[in-house]
Amino acid sequence: MKILQVSKLYYPWVGGVEKHVKDLVDGIKEQVAVEVLACQPKGKECREEVDGVLVTRAGSIGIYLGMPLSFSFPRLLRESAKKADILHFHSPFPLGEISLLLFGFRNKKVVVTYHSDIVRQKFWLRFYRPFLQRFLRRADCIIVTSQNLLDSSPFLQPQKKKCHIVPLGIDIEEFKNRQTGKVEFLNQANKKIVLFVGRLVSYKGLEFLLKAMRDVDALLLIVGEGPLREQLESLVKTLRLESRAVFLGKLSDEELKYCYEICDVFVLPSVERTEAFGIVQLEAMLAGKPVVNTDLPTGVPFVSTHQETGFTVPPRDAKALSVALNTLLGNEKLADAFGRNAVDRVRLLFSKETMIKRILEIYEEVLS
């Protein structure tokens, strides 16, 4: 069986979708022949081997509205698809989807992992919508990461019969055996620690988290980079949180594990359905930490459930965030119970092995 994974970007680019595609590729490469087609964030076309898998990266002049601008991608898709039995697309990826429609590939099976709806680019969505709808009709099977996303997405509803729920998974053994690095930061008052991990972009809801921290006597560690860093640092000064909010930037896996280990609560304050799953929740939960997340119509509140592994609060509600954080920080017994539940939930529902097994079954079903 020969599989071509098609994603807008690929490792070492850091992002939830890219991490999932890398985990998927590593998980199936011993059972099937797999290659990857993606784009450069910026740069010339190249081919390279990454952990034993051929990765073709289309040249790109840069990223605009979250998508690489590549003129060579359609040609490379046509070339790479010739030797594949299944084309596995990771959507939304307008350039990839339109390229598929351009060439048809009627003799190829198409599997789609639908990661999220497009929310913010409303103007461009008017033009993209008919292409996405045709693309989903063309797909032989659509993998959706949660029932919430399937139920709430207007794009998935007409194709519901061909949708399969397969939650994203985490490599439990790799996380458990990962070495722990050290991160230096000031915590002179020895305050309890709230941790955020993610790109510094608008849909992550960091402005509401920072406003919530005015009423939370704890240190907030912010891990990640993004276009809003300067704006968020300015907001920290405006809110007079300089001693209680620390921007750590991009960390290694080892350093990130250290942050999970030392934090008391993990928080994912996302405000848009662009946050379709929140895979960083799984890492925090596997570290035994309670989670505060938001009640989005996606997989976010499915991963960490209200009053079982943490608290789920309304999006854009700084007051609700502060109440949830204070409740967990002030009740160690409750936080520990949620943390134990979190570990059990990840092991039961979100292992990488379970995800890989189900996707391989879907490949077999599609080909048969």
Short mmCIF file of the C-alpha atoms (twelve columns), coordinates in Angstrom:
data_MODEL
# 
_entry.id   MODEL 
# 
loop_
_atom_site.group_PDB 
_atom_site.id 
_atom_site.type_symbol 
_atom_site.label_atom_id 
_atom_site.label_alt_id 
_atom_site.label_comp_id 
_atom_site.label_asym_id 
_atom_site.label_seq_id 
_atom_site.Cartn_x 
_atom_site.Cartn_y 
_atom_site.Cartn_z 
_atom_site.pdbx_PDB_model_num 
ATOM 1   C CA . MET A 1   0.000   0.000  0.000   1 
ATOM 2   C CA . LYS A 2   1.434   3.378  -1.020  1 
ATOM 3   C CA . ILE A 3   0.250   6.515  0.772   1 
ATOM 4   C CA . LEU A 4   0.996   10.138 -0.084  1 
ATOM 5   C CA . GLN A 5   0.462   12.487 2.859   1 
ATOM 6   C CA . VAL A 6   -0.403  15.986 1.624   1 
ATOM 7   C CA . SER A 7   -0.039  18.836 4.106   1 
ATOM 8   C CA . LYS A 8   0.618   22.534 3.697   1 
ATOM 9   C CA . LEU A 9   3.712   22.344 5.949   1 
ATOM 10  C CA . TYR A 10  5.710   19.572 7.599   1 
ATOM 11  C CA . TYR A 11  8.238   18.963 10.362  1 
ATOM 12  C CA . PRO A 12  10.309  20.771 11.589  1 
ATOM 13  C CA . TRP A 13  7.583   23.434 11.244  1 
ATOM 14  C CA . VAL A 14  5.795   23.553 14.592  1 
ATOM 15  C CA . GLY A 15  2.002   23.398 14.716  1 
ATOM 16  C CA . GLY A 16  -0.763  21.061 15.821  1 
ATOM 17  C CA . VAL A 17  -1.522  19.745 12.323  1 
ATOM 18  C CA . GLU A 18  2.151   19.370 11.443  1 
ATOM 19  C CA . LYS A 19  2.825   17.466 14.665  1 
ATOM 20  C CA . HIS A 20  -0.083  15.140 13.912  1 
ATOM 21  C CA . VAL A 21  1.112   14.469 10.346  1 
ATOM 22  C CA . LYS A 22  4.638   13.709 11.589  1 
ATOM 23  C CA . ASP A 23  3.273   11.331 14.250  1 
ATOM 24  C CA . LEU A 24  1.053   9.656  11.665  1 
ATOM 25  C CA . VAL A 25  3.891   9.229  9.181   1 
ATOM 26  C CA . ASP A 26  6.208   7.791  11.830  1 
ATOM 27  C CA . GLY A 27  3.457   5.466  13.011  1 
ATOM 28  C CA . ILE A 28  2.578   3.966  9.612   1 
ATOM 29  C CA . LYS A 29  5.958   3.900  7.843   1 
ATOM 30  C CA . GLU A 30  6.724   0.341  8.960   1 
ATOM 31  C CA . GLN A 31  3.393   -1.006 7.645   1 
ATOM 32  C CA . VAL A 32  2.968   0.939  4.386   1 
ATOM 33  C CA . ALA A 33  5.072   2.855  1.879   1 
ATOM 34  C CA . VAL A 34  4.596   6.525  2.706   1 
ATOM 35  C CA . GLU A 35  5.831   9.818  1.267   1 
ATOM 36  C CA . VAL A 36  5.037   13.422 2.202   1 
ATOM 37  C CA . LEU A 37  4.273   16.386 -0.033  1 
ATOM 38  C CA . ALA A 38  4.231   19.804 1.628   1 
ATOM 39  C CA . CYS A 39  5.395   23.370 1.011   1 
ATOM 40  C CA . GLN A 40  8.291   25.406 2.240   1 
ATOM 41  C CA . PRO A 41  7.209   28.243 4.543   1 
ATOM 42  C CA . LYS A 42  9.578   30.231 2.292   1 
ATOM 43  C CA . GLY A 43  12.300  28.970 0.021   1 
ATOM 44  C CA . LYS A 44  13.194  26.820 -2.945  1 
ATOM 45  C CA . GLU A 45  11.772  23.414 -3.844  1 
ATOM 46  C CA . CYS A 46  13.649  20.526 -2.239  1 
ATOM 47  C CA . ARG A 47  13.533  16.801 -1.594  1 
ATOM 48  C CA . GLU A 48  14.958  15.275 1.542   1 
ATOM 49  C CA . GLU A 49  14.691  12.233 3.755   1 
ATOM 50  C CA . VAL A 50  13.266  12.840 7.212   1 
ATOM 51  C CA . ASP A 51  13.521  9.892  9.605   1 
ATOM 52  C CA . GLY A 52  13.514  7.438  6.726   1 
ATOM 53  C CA . VAL A 53  10.634  9.042  4.782   1 
ATOM 54  C CA . LEU A 54  10.950  10.983 1.522   1 
ATOM 55  C CA . VAL A 55  9.612   14.523 1.948   1 
ATOM 56  C CA . THR A 56  9.088   16.777 -1.069  1 
ATOM 57  C CA . ARG A 57  8.708   20.466 -0.267  1 
ATOM 58  C CA . ALA A 58  7.317   22.772 -2.937  1 
ATOM 59  C CA . GLY A 59  8.993   26.131 -3.273  1 
ATOM 60  C CA . SER A 60  7.162   29.069 -1.708  1 
ATOM 61  C CA . ILE A 61  7.491   32.849 -1.757  1 
ATOM 62  C CA . GLY A 62  6.060   33.037 1.755   1 
ATOM 63  C CA . ILE A 63  2.925   32.504 3.812   1 
ATOM 64  C CA . TYR A 64  -0.159  34.663 3.318   1 
ATOM 65  C CA . LEU A 65  -3.321  34.250 5.428   1 
ATOM 66  C CA . GLY A 66  -1.878  31.038 6.832   1 
ATOM 67  C CA . MET A 67  -1.183  29.397 3.451   1 
ATOM 68  C CA . PRO A 68  2.145   29.025 1.614   1 
ATOM 69  C CA . LEU A 69  2.138   30.708 -1.801  1 
ATOM 70  C CA . SER A 70  3.603   28.059 -4.101  1 
ATOM 71  C CA . PHE A 71  3.535   27.907 -7.899  1 
ATOM 72  C CA . SER A 72  5.229   24.495 -8.095  1 
ATOM 73  C CA . PHE A 73  2.910   22.626 -5.717  1 
ATOM 74  C CA . PRO A 74  0.281   21.556 -8.335  1 
ATOM 75  C CA . ARG A 75  2.996   20.094 -10.551 1 
ATOM 76  C CA . LEU A 76  4.604   18.242 -7.665  1 
ATOM 77  C CA . LEU A 77  1.248   16.851 -6.573  1 
ATOM 78  C CA . ARG A 78  0.653   15.508 -10.060 1 
ATOM 79  C CA . GLU A 79  4.104   13.865 -10.082 1 
ATOM 80  C CA . SER A 80  3.949   12.457 -6.553  1 
ATOM 81  C CA . ALA A 81  0.412   11.103 -6.935  1 
ATOM 82  C CA . LYS A 82  1.373   8.807  -9.824  1 
ATOM 83  C CA . LYS A 83  2.890   6.165  -7.550  1 
ATOM 84  C CA . ALA A 84  0.363   6.424  -4.686  1 
ATOM 85  C CA . ASP A 85  -2.698  4.280  -4.011  1 
ATOM 86  C CA . ILE A 86  -4.186  6.786  -1.553  1 
ATOM 87  C CA . LEU A 87  -3.823  10.556 -1.387  1 
ATOM 88  C CA . HIS A 88  -4.289  11.595 2.240   1 
ATOM 89  C CA . PHE A 89  -4.965  15.339 2.493   1 
ATOM 90  C CA . HIS A 90  -4.864  17.354 5.714   1 
ATOM 91  C CA . SER A 91  -7.429  20.150 5.426   1 
ATOM 92  C CA . PRO A 92  -7.999  23.027 5.331   1 
ATOM 93  C CA . PHE A 93  -5.301  23.491 2.672   1 
ATOM 94  C CA . PRO A 94  -6.849  25.483 -0.214  1 
ATOM 95  C CA . LEU A 95  -3.850  25.118 -2.539  1 
ATOM 96  C CA . GLY A 96  -3.844  21.345 -2.099  1 
ATOM 97  C CA . GLU A 97  -7.578  20.943 -2.486  1 
ATOM 98  C CA . ILE A 98  -7.809  23.117 -5.601  1 
ATOM 99  C CA . SER A 99  -4.836  21.260 -7.099  1 
ATOM 100 C CA . LEU A 100 -6.655  17.952 -6.607  1 
ATOM 101 C CA . LEU A 101 -9.758  19.315 -8.332  1 
ATOM 102 C CA . LEU A 102 -7.598  20.680 -11.152 1 
ATOM 103 C CA . PHE A 103 -6.187  17.274 -12.067 1 
ATOM 104 C CA . GLY A 104 -9.068  15.060 -10.951 1 
ATOM 105 C CA . PHE A 105 -7.047  11.940 -10.095 1 
ATOM 106 C CA . ARG A 106 -10.121 9.800  -10.774 1 
ATOM 107 C CA . ASN A 107 -8.107  6.588  -10.430 1 
ATOM 108 C CA . LYS A 108 -6.871  7.533  -6.959  1 
ATOM 109 C CA . LYS A 109 -8.526  7.062  -3.594  1 
ATOM 110 C CA . VAL A 110 -8.722  10.244 -1.507  1 
ATOM 111 C CA . VAL A 111 -8.763  10.333 2.301   1 
ATOM 112 C CA . VAL A 112 -9.132  13.663 4.087   1 
ATOM 113 C CA . THR A 113 -8.383  14.507 7.696   1 
ATOM 114 C CA . TYR A 114 -10.548 17.568 8.318   1 
ATOM 115 C CA . HIS A 115 -8.804  19.449 11.115  1 
ATOM 116 C CA . SER A 116 -10.921 22.590 11.384  1 
ATOM 117 C CA . ASP A 117 -13.221 25.050 9.647   1 
ATOM 118 C CA . ILE A 118 -11.813 28.277 8.268   1 
ATOM 119 C CA . VAL A 119 -13.154 31.046 10.491  1 
ATOM 120 C CA . ARG A 120 -11.183 34.277 10.312  1 
ATOM 121 C CA . GLN A 121 -10.679 34.689 6.535   1 
ATOM 122 C CA . LYS A 122 -14.370 35.332 5.885   1 
ATOM 123 C CA . PHE A 123 -13.809 37.416 2.751   1 
ATOM 124 C CA . TRP A 124 -11.722 34.732 1.049   1 
ATOM 125 C CA . LEU A 125 -14.011 31.973 2.313   1 
ATOM 126 C CA . ARG A 126 -16.712 33.171 -0.087  1 
ATOM 127 C CA . PHE A 127 -14.436 32.258 -3.014  1 
ATOM 128 C CA . TYR A 128 -12.983 29.137 -1.408  1 
ATOM 129 C CA . ARG A 129 -16.266 27.629 -0.207  1 
ATOM 130 C CA . PRO A 130 -17.382 26.024 -3.531  1 
ATOM 131 C CA . PHE A 131 -13.936 24.457 -4.031  1 
ATOM 132 C CA . LEU A 132 -13.953 23.009 -0.500  1 
ATOM 133 C CA . GLN A 133 -17.448 21.616 -0.978  1 
ATOM 134 C CA . ARG A 134 -16.456 19.956 -4.270  1 
ATOM 135 C CA . PHE A 135 -13.285 18.613 -2.671  1 
ATOM 136 C CA . LEU A 136 -15.185 17.020 0.222   1 
ATOM 137 C CA . ARG A 137 -17.679 15.491 -2.218  1 
ATOM 138 C CA . ARG A 138 -14.727 14.024 -4.126  1 
ATOM 139 C CA . ALA A 139 -13.204 12.445 -1.002  1 
ATOM 140 C CA . ASP A 140 -13.756 8.731  -0.465  1 
ATOM 141 C CA . CYS A 141 -13.492 9.090  3.307   1 
ATOM 142 C CA . ILE A 142 -13.285 12.024 5.723   1 
ATOM 143 C CA . ILE A 143 -11.583 11.642 9.096   1 
ATOM 144 C CA . VAL A 144 -12.835 14.070 11.747  1 
ATOM 145 C CA . THR A 145 -11.046 14.495 15.060  1 
ATOM 146 C CA . SER A 146 -14.141 14.834 17.266  1 
ATOM 147 C CA . GLN A 147 -17.906 14.416 17.244  1 
ATOM 148 C CA . ASN A 148 -18.263 18.078 18.253  1 
ATOM 149 C CA . LEU A 149 -16.489 19.232 15.097  1 
ATOM 150 C CA . LEU A 150 -18.582 16.918 12.921  1 
ATOM 151 C CA . ASP A 151 -21.832 18.143 14.475  1 
ATOM 152 C CA . SER A 152 -20.962 21.845 14.246  1 
ATOM 153 C CA . SER A 153 -19.232 22.158 10.867  1 
ATOM 154 C CA . PRO A 154 -21.520 23.317 8.028   1 
ATOM 155 C CA . PHE A 155 -19.036 21.881 5.531   1 
ATOM 156 C CA . LEU A 156 -19.143 18.376 6.980   1 
ATOM 157 C CA . GLN A 157 -22.890 18.017 7.398   1 
ATOM 158 C CA . PRO A 158 -23.646 17.165 3.722   1 
ATOM 159 C CA . GLN A 159 -20.887 14.504 3.811   1 
ATOM 160 C CA . LYS A 160 -21.735 13.045 7.212   1 
ATOM 161 C CA . LYS A 161 -22.181 9.482  5.911   1 
ATOM 162 C CA . LYS A 162 -18.560 9.223  4.805   1 
ATOM 163 C CA . CYS A 163 -17.124 10.756 8.000   1 
ATOM 164 C CA . HIS A 164 -15.272 8.704  10.630  1 
ATOM 165 C CA . ILE A 165 -14.355 9.981  14.099  1 
ATOM 166 C CA . VAL A 166 -10.663 9.378  14.885  1 
ATOM 167 C CA . PRO A 167 -9.315  11.535 17.741  1 
ATOM 168 C CA . LEU A 168 -5.730  12.721 17.500  1 
ATOM 169 C CA . GLY A 169 -3.286  10.655 19.511  1 
ATOM 170 C CA . ILE A 170 -0.099  11.199 21.479  1 
ATOM 171 C CA . ASP A 171 2.961   8.972  21.723  1 
ATOM 172 C CA . ILE A 172 2.625   8.090  25.392  1 
ATOM 173 C CA . GLU A 173 5.893   6.166  25.683  1 
ATOM 174 C CA . GLU A 174 7.900   8.857  23.913  1 
ATOM 175 C CA . PHE A 175 6.512   11.515 26.247  1 
ATOM 176 C CA . LYS A 176 7.117   9.368  29.317  1 
ATOM 177 C CA . ASN A 177 10.722  8.606  28.317  1 
ATOM 178 C CA . ARG A 178 11.571  12.101 27.067  1 
ATOM 179 C CA . GLN A 179 14.472  13.708 28.888  1 
ATOM 180 C CA . THR A 180 13.613  16.764 30.968  1 
ATOM 181 C CA . GLY A 181 15.462  19.993 30.235  1 
ATOM 182 C CA . LYS A 182 15.664  23.103 32.388  1 
ATOM 183 C CA . VAL A 183 14.205  26.547 31.757  1 
ATOM 184 C CA . GLU A 184 15.447  29.603 33.633  1 
ATOM 185 C CA . PHE A 185 12.956  32.263 34.730  1 
ATOM 186 C CA . LEU A 186 12.345  34.398 37.804  1 
ATOM 187 C CA . ASN A 187 9.799   33.290 40.402  1 
ATOM 188 C CA . GLN A 188 11.141  35.094 43.438  1 
ATOM 189 C CA . ALA A 189 7.881   34.881 45.389  1 
ATOM 190 C CA . ASN A 190 7.681   31.132 44.680  1 
ATOM 191 C CA . LYS A 191 4.182   31.514 43.276  1 
ATOM 192 C CA . LYS A 192 2.169   28.666 41.807  1 
ATOM 193 C CA . ILE A 193 2.481   28.323 38.032  1 
ATOM 194 C CA . VAL A 194 -0.110  28.544 35.247  1 
ATOM 195 C CA . LEU A 195 1.129   27.320 31.854  1 
ATOM 196 C CA . PHE A 196 0.066   28.270 28.312  1 
ATOM 197 C CA . VAL A 197 1.577   26.613 25.225  1 
ATOM 198 C CA . GLY A 198 0.737   27.672 21.679  1 
ATOM 199 C CA . ARG A 199 1.276   30.164 18.881  1 
ATOM 200 C CA . LEU A 200 0.782   33.791 19.815  1 
ATOM 201 C CA . VAL A 201 -2.146  34.422 17.474  1 
ATOM 202 C CA . SER A 202 -5.566  35.944 18.006  1 
ATOM 203 C CA . TYR A 203 -7.670  32.766 18.175  1 
ATOM 204 C CA . LYS A 204 -5.667  31.495 21.158  1 
ATOM 205 C CA . GLY A 205 -7.385  34.065 23.401  1 
ATOM 206 C CA . LEU A 206 -4.279  35.191 25.274  1 
ATOM 207 C CA . GLU A 207 -5.613  38.704 25.824  1 
ATOM 208 C CA . PHE A 208 -8.440  37.237 27.926  1 
ATOM 209 C CA . LEU A 209 -6.021  35.040 29.839  1 
ATOM 210 C CA . LEU A 210 -3.823  38.040 30.656  1 
ATOM 211 C CA . LYS A 211 -6.840  40.007 31.849  1 
ATOM 212 C CA . ALA A 212 -7.856  37.032 33.999  1 
ATOM 213 C CA . MET A 213 -4.379  36.930 35.571  1 
ATOM 214 C CA . ARG A 214 -5.026  40.307 37.219  1 
ATOM 215 C CA . ASP A 215 -7.159  38.374 39.728  1 
ATOM 216 C CA . VAL A 216 -4.948  35.274 39.968  1 
ATOM 217 C CA . ASP A 217 -2.025  35.213 42.387  1 
ATOM 218 C CA . ALA A 218 0.221   33.002 40.287  1 
ATOM 219 C CA . LEU A 219 2.989   33.126 37.680  1 
ATOM 220 C CA . LEU A 220 1.918   32.685 34.052  1 
ATOM 221 C CA . LEU A 221 4.435   31.001 31.745  1 
ATOM 222 C CA . ILE A 222 3.761   31.626 28.051  1 
ATOM 223 C CA . VAL A 223 5.484   29.181 25.707  1 
ATOM 224 C CA . GLY A 224 5.458   29.893 21.981  1 
ATOM 225 C CA . GLU A 225 6.085   32.526 19.345  1 
ATOM 226 C CA . GLY A 226 3.827   34.368 16.944  1 
ATOM 227 C CA . PRO A 227 2.912   37.686 15.338  1 
ATOM 228 C CA . LEU A 228 1.129   39.019 18.435  1 
ATOM 229 C CA . ARG A 229 4.075   38.747 20.828  1 
ATOM 230 C CA . GLU A 230 4.898   42.467 20.817  1 
ATOM 231 C CA . GLN A 231 1.237   43.400 21.257  1 
ATOM 232 C CA . LEU A 232 0.825   40.934 24.127  1 
ATOM 233 C CA . GLU A 233 3.982   42.160 25.851  1 
ATOM 234 C CA . SER A 234 2.553   45.681 25.649  1 
ATOM 235 C CA . LEU A 235 -0.696  44.429 27.206  1 
ATOM 236 C CA . VAL A 236 1.286   42.858 30.053  1 
ATOM 237 C CA . LYS A 237 2.772   46.270 30.818  1 
ATOM 238 C CA . THR A 238 -0.624  47.963 30.586  1 
ATOM 239 C CA . LEU A 239 -2.080  45.450 33.046  1 
ATOM 240 C CA . ARG A 240 1.011   45.762 35.288  1 
ATOM 241 C CA . LEU A 241 1.698   42.034 35.130  1 
ATOM 242 C CA . GLU A 242 5.442   42.270 34.405  1 
ATOM 243 C CA . SER A 243 6.325   40.232 37.498  1 
ATOM 244 C CA . ARG A 244 3.620   37.612 36.893  1 
ATOM 245 C CA . ALA A 245 3.742   36.884 33.136  1 
ATOM 246 C CA . VAL A 246 6.861   35.449 31.498  1 
ATOM 247 C CA . PHE A 247 7.304   34.951 27.736  1 
ATOM 248 C CA . LEU A 248 9.592   31.962 27.239  1 
ATOM 249 C CA . GLY A 249 9.454   31.838 23.437  1 
ATOM 250 C CA . LYS A 250 9.935   28.609 21.527  1 
ATOM 251 C CA . LEU A 251 11.254  25.742 23.661  1 
ATOM 252 C CA . SER A 252 12.707  22.336 22.894  1 
ATOM 253 C CA . ASP A 253 10.650  19.228 23.671  1 
ATOM 254 C CA . GLU A 254 12.829  18.638 26.718  1 
ATOM 255 C CA . GLU A 255 12.330  22.171 28.014  1 
ATOM 256 C CA . LEU A 256 8.604   21.959 27.353  1 
ATOM 257 C CA . LYS A 257 8.353   18.768 29.374  1 
ATOM 258 C CA . TYR A 258 10.011  20.612 32.273  1 
ATOM 259 C CA . CYS A 259 7.314   23.296 32.073  1 
ATOM 260 C CA . TYR A 260 4.574   20.653 32.159  1 
ATOM 261 C CA . GLU A 261 6.196   19.079 35.208  1 
ATOM 262 C CA . ILE A 262 6.524   22.264 37.247  1 
ATOM 263 C CA . CYS A 263 3.192   23.904 36.411  1 
ATOM 264 C CA . ASP A 264 0.153   23.596 38.652  1 
ATOM 265 C CA . VAL A 265 -2.528  24.234 36.001  1 
ATOM 266 C CA . PHE A 266 -2.502  24.179 32.203  1 
ATOM 267 C CA . VAL A 267 -4.746  26.645 30.365  1 
ATOM 268 C CA . LEU A 268 -6.028  26.764 26.775  1 
ATOM 269 C CA . PRO A 269 -8.133  29.963 26.502  1 
ATOM 270 C CA . SER A 270 -8.908  29.720 22.750  1 
ATOM 271 C CA . VAL A 271 -11.788 31.813 21.421  1 
ATOM 272 C CA . GLU A 272 -12.392 30.581 17.843  1 
ATOM 273 C CA . ARG A 273 -13.375 27.238 16.327  1 
ATOM 274 C CA . THR A 274 -10.045 27.437 14.488  1 
ATOM 275 C CA . GLU A 275 -8.836  25.653 17.640  1 
ATOM 276 C CA . ALA A 276 -10.279 22.317 16.629  1 
ATOM 277 C CA . PHE A 277 -8.590  19.993 19.129  1 
ATOM 278 C CA . GLY A 278 -5.791  21.505 21.197  1 
ATOM 279 C CA . ILE A 279 -3.303  18.650 21.170  1 
ATOM 280 C CA . VAL A 280 -1.134  20.418 23.767  1 
ATOM 281 C CA . GLN A 281 -3.867  19.537 26.245  1 
ATOM 282 C CA . LEU A 282 -2.908  15.874 25.834  1 
ATOM 283 C CA . GLU A 283 0.702   16.536 26.828  1 
ATOM 284 C CA . ALA A 284 -0.344  18.514 29.892  1 
ATOM 285 C CA . MET A 285 -2.872  15.835 30.862  1 
ATOM 286 C CA . LEU A 286 -0.305  13.074 30.431  1 
ATOM 287 C CA . ALA A 287 1.907   15.041 32.825  1 
ATOM 288 C CA . GLY A 288 -0.929  14.790 35.351  1 
ATOM 289 C CA . LYS A 289 -2.027  18.413 35.248  1 
ATOM 290 C CA . PRO A 290 -5.596  19.747 35.430  1 
ATOM 291 C CA . VAL A 291 -6.716  21.801 32.430  1 
ATOM 292 C CA . VAL A 292 -8.801  24.940 32.055  1 
ATOM 293 C CA . ASN A 293 -10.152 25.183 28.498  1 
ATOM 294 C CA . THR A 294 -13.026 26.880 26.670  1 
ATOM 295 C CA . ASP A 295 -16.412 25.652 25.533  1 
ATOM 296 C CA . LEU A 296 -15.851 25.734 21.781  1 
ATOM 297 C CA . PRO A 297 -17.977 23.692 19.337  1 
ATOM 298 C CA . THR A 298 -14.898 21.610 18.499  1 
ATOM 299 C CA . GLY A 299 -12.829 18.867 20.066  1 
ATOM 300 C CA . VAL A 300 -11.314 21.179 22.703  1 
ATOM 301 C CA . PRO A 301 -13.833 20.413 25.516  1 
ATOM 302 C CA . PHE A 302 -13.915 16.753 24.404  1 
ATOM 303 C CA . VAL A 303 -10.201 16.322 25.083  1 
ATOM 304 C CA . SER A 304 -10.341 17.699 28.617  1 
ATOM 305 C CA . THR A 305 -13.825 17.383 30.089  1 
ATOM 306 C CA . HIS A 306 -15.539 19.703 32.537  1 
ATOM 307 C CA . GLN A 307 -15.330 18.667 36.208  1 
ATOM 308 C CA . GLU A 308 -13.493 15.460 35.307  1 
ATOM 309 C CA . THR A 309 -10.037 16.555 34.155  1 
ATOM 310 C CA . GLY A 310 -10.410 20.292 34.750  1 
ATOM 311 C CA . PHE A 311 -12.848 23.123 34.072  1 
ATOM 312 C CA . THR A 312 -14.410 24.309 30.812  1 
ATOM 313 C CA . VAL A 313 -15.427 27.977 30.718  1 
ATOM 314 C CA . PRO A 314 -17.106 30.223 28.118  1 
ATOM 315 C CA . PRO A 315 -14.765 31.736 25.482  1 
ATOM 316 C CA . ARG A 316 -13.752 35.393 25.887  1 
ATOM 317 C CA . ASP A 317 -14.680 35.384 29.573  1 
ATOM 318 C CA . ALA A 318 -11.750 36.623 31.644  1 
ATOM 319 C CA . LYS A 319 -13.746 36.441 34.871  1 
ATOM 320 C CA . ALA A 320 -14.681 32.782 34.328  1 
ATOM 321 C CA . LEU A 321 -11.041 31.984 33.540  1 
ATOM 322 C CA . SER A 322 -9.848  33.593 36.771  1 
ATOM 323 C CA . VAL A 323 -12.475 31.777 38.857  1 
ATOM 324 C CA . ALA A 324 -11.533 28.400 37.348  1 
ATOM 325 C CA . LEU A 325 -7.806  29.007 37.801  1 
ATOM 326 C CA . ASN A 326 -8.225  30.195 41.389  1 
ATOM 327 C CA . THR A 327 -10.397 27.187 42.241  1 
ATOM 328 C CA . LEU A 328 -7.712  24.754 41.055  1 
ATOM 329 C CA . LEU A 329 -4.799  26.699 42.508  1 
ATOM 330 C CA . GLY A 330 -6.561  26.939 45.855  1 
ATOM 331 C CA . ASN A 331 -7.683  23.318 46.098  1 
ATOM 332 C CA . GLU A 332 -4.723  20.967 45.785  1 
ATOM 333 C CA . LYS A 333 -6.818  17.871 46.458  1 
ATOM 334 C CA . LEU A 334 -9.204  18.689 43.596  1 
ATOM 335 C CA . ALA A 335 -6.342  19.566 41.239  1 
ATOM 336 C CA . ASP A 336 -4.596  16.268 41.998  1 
ATOM 337 C CA . ALA A 337 -7.814  14.297 41.395  1 
ATOM 338 C CA . PHE A 338 -8.358  16.031 38.041  1 
ATOM 339 C CA . GLY A 339 -4.715  15.362 37.159  1 
ATOM 340 C CA . ARG A 340 -5.053  11.624 37.843  1 
ATOM 341 C CA . ASN A 341 -8.250  11.519 35.790  1 
ATOM 342 C CA . ALA A 342 -6.417  13.328 32.983  1 
ATOM 343 C CA . VAL A 343 -3.691  10.684 32.769  1 
ATOM 344 C CA . ASP A 344 -6.293  7.906  32.662  1 
ATOM 345 C CA . ARG A 345 -8.308  9.684  29.957  1 
ATOM 346 C CA . VAL A 346 -5.297  10.114 27.665  1 
ATOM 347 C CA . ARG A 347 -4.277  6.484  28.043  1 
ATOM 348 C CA . LEU A 348 -7.817  5.296  27.366  1 
ATOM 349 C CA . LEU A 349 -8.796  7.491  24.400  1 
ATOM 350 C CA . PHE A 350 -5.843  9.359  22.938  1 
ATOM 351 C CA . SER A 351 -2.924  7.007  22.419  1 
ATOM 352 C CA . LYS A 352 -0.987  7.238  19.169  1 
ATOM 353 C CA . GLU A 353 -1.275  3.469  18.744  1 
ATOM 354 C CA . THR A 354 -5.088  3.583  18.780  1 
ATOM 355 C CA . MET A 355 -5.105  6.422  16.245  1 
ATOM 356 C CA . ILE A 356 -2.651  4.660  13.898  1 
ATOM 357 C CA . LYS A 357 -4.551  1.379  14.062  1 
ATOM 358 C CA . ARG A 358 -7.841  3.045  13.125  1 
ATOM 359 C CA . ILE A 359 -6.346  5.055  10.242  1 
ATOM 360 C CA . LEU A 360 -4.704  1.943  8.781   1 
ATOM 361 C CA . GLU A 361 -8.098  0.221  8.964   1 
ATOM 362 C CA . ILE A 362 -9.630  3.146  7.077   1 
ATOM 363 C CA . TYR A 363 -6.974  2.840  4.357   1 
ATOM 364 C CA . GLU A 364 -7.848  -0.846 3.960   1 
ATOM 365 C CA . GLU A 365 -11.581 -0.089 3.837   1 
ATOM 366 C CA . VAL A 366 -11.109 2.627  1.219   1 
ATOM 367 C CA . LEU A 367 -9.006  0.400  -1.049  1 
ATOM 368 C CA . SER A 368 -11.443 -2.492 -0.745  1 
# 
